[in-house]
Amino acid sequence: MSKKQNPDHTGINTRLAHSGNNPRDFFGFVNPPVVHASTVLFPNAATMVSRDQKYTYGTHGTPTTDALNEAMNQLEGSVGTIAVPSGLAAVTVPFLSALRAGDHLLVVDSIYGPTRRFCDDMLAKFGVETTYYDPMIGADIESLMRPNTKLVHTEAPGSNTFEMQDIPAIAEVAHAHGALVSMDNTWATPLYFKPLDHGVDLSIHAATKYPAGHSDVLIGTVSANETAWPALTSTFTMLGICAAPDDAYMTLRGLRTMGVRMTRHQESTLAIARALESMPGVAKVLHPALESFPGHALWKRDFCGSSGIFSIVLDVADPTHHQRKAHAFLDALTIFGLGYSWGGYESLAVHANLSDRTIAMPPKQGPVIRLQIGLEDVEDLMADIERGLAAAKSA
Ligand SMILES: *Cc1c(COP(=O)(O)O)cnc(C)c1O
């Protein structure tokens, strides 16, 4: 049998179909085994001490987690990837690997909410100080760097409001000051943005979203370059925070179809976002691939696609009516589910809570409704959104 082709130089869908495991390693079965394991046996006492064999204990990795991590390495261009039990853990583990008491951390203000809570509560408790910065800051992040700034955390587009960031400019400044750069890359997936190619050291995914893709798995991945990998892998091992075998398997399975799903998410979402730009009752559409969006030029320069989540701002000038109108919109929906998370095959809507913002303030025109566009038919989803807008208007 010929060896599996080195997938590094092939197209993205070819890589998604063939990365991770080599079928020849397991009797030719196309998919890797799901290894449920704590104990790994050693052939003799000397090996037990030297640990000189590929696998030593379940928390350190199995053929199943290796298959997922290797697939992510090929997508992200990283030297190593860890798989952890949630997207939130994929944020907290690299933070713990890069920071110690007395350090300073810079975090974008349009950050995923639970990341902010981790910084403000847990990291503060351990003596790490966090400063939030404007997503549009670019190279001016220089003014916020301190001698003890050890990590600059980015997320682009930002959660709920989708602000773009000049990642290469930020990375250049951070590195000049000896700080690492992490990026929550969940929105774009490695298909539409490869952070390590733009100066990022640690690329984070809530793989719960598009990689798993079916709203039935919680998992996170962190992919590191050579600089960040040693501390990341040792922190991962010390914390014992490893993804479960079935979840790792399901995520690798999800990756096989992620390319075709993303194409569909992208097309449907752009069609809906464009239609909503001229829809009465909608004040603004927040989607980086729209020419009208303030961060569009950065998106166009650095990203090669867009995914299935964006927001609309309902046209409700009086803030005392925001909640009532938003709830009327949501309660009129029959196809969109009301629920958190996103990246699955089904559409979801949520009234975004932006009350924690300190710099990237919420739009004044009205309440922000975040829409995840699933794989359903666009006409049905548009009809559902129109039902929501009609209900908001008369509420
Ligand atoms: C959902 C999400 C997370 C957390 O993922 P979970 O698996 O739900 O813990 C982290 N970052 C971003 C940007 C997210 O959207």
The ligand as a MOL file (V3000), in Angstrom:
LIG
                    3D

  0  0  0     0  0            999 V3000
M  V30 BEGIN CTAB
M  V30 COUNTS 15 15 0 0 0
M  V30 BEGIN ATOM
M  V30 1 C -18.5760 29.6960 22.5850 0
M  V30 2 C -17.2980 30.4180 22.6680 0
M  V30 3 C -16.3140 30.0230 23.5740 0
M  V30 4 C -16.5340 28.9480 24.5960 0
M  V30 5 O -16.8360 27.6970 24.0630 0
M  V30 6 P -17.5700 26.5940 24.9630 0
M  V30 7 O -17.2280 25.3140 24.3110 0
M  V30 8 O -19.0300 26.9210 24.9050 0
M  V30 9 O -17.0090 26.7080 26.3600 0
M  V30 10 C -15.1040 30.6960 23.5440 0
M  V30 11 N -14.8770 31.7040 22.6850 0
M  V30 12 C -15.8070 32.1240 21.8100 0
M  V30 13 C -15.5230 33.2540 20.8780 0
M  V30 14 C -17.0580 31.5040 21.7810 0
M  V30 15 O -17.9940 31.9240 20.9310 0
M  V30 END ATOM
M  V30 BEGIN BOND
M  V30 1 1 1 2
M  V30 2 1 2 3
M  V30 3 2 2 14
M  V30 4 1 3 4
M  V30 5 2 3 10
M  V30 6 1 4 5
M  V30 7 1 5 6
M  V30 8 2 6 7
M  V30 9 1 6 8
M  V30 10 1 6 9
M  V30 11 1 10 11
M  V30 12 2 11 12
M  V30 13 1 12 13
M  V30 14 1 12 14
M  V30 15 1 14 15
M  V30 END BOND
M  V30 END CTAB
M  END
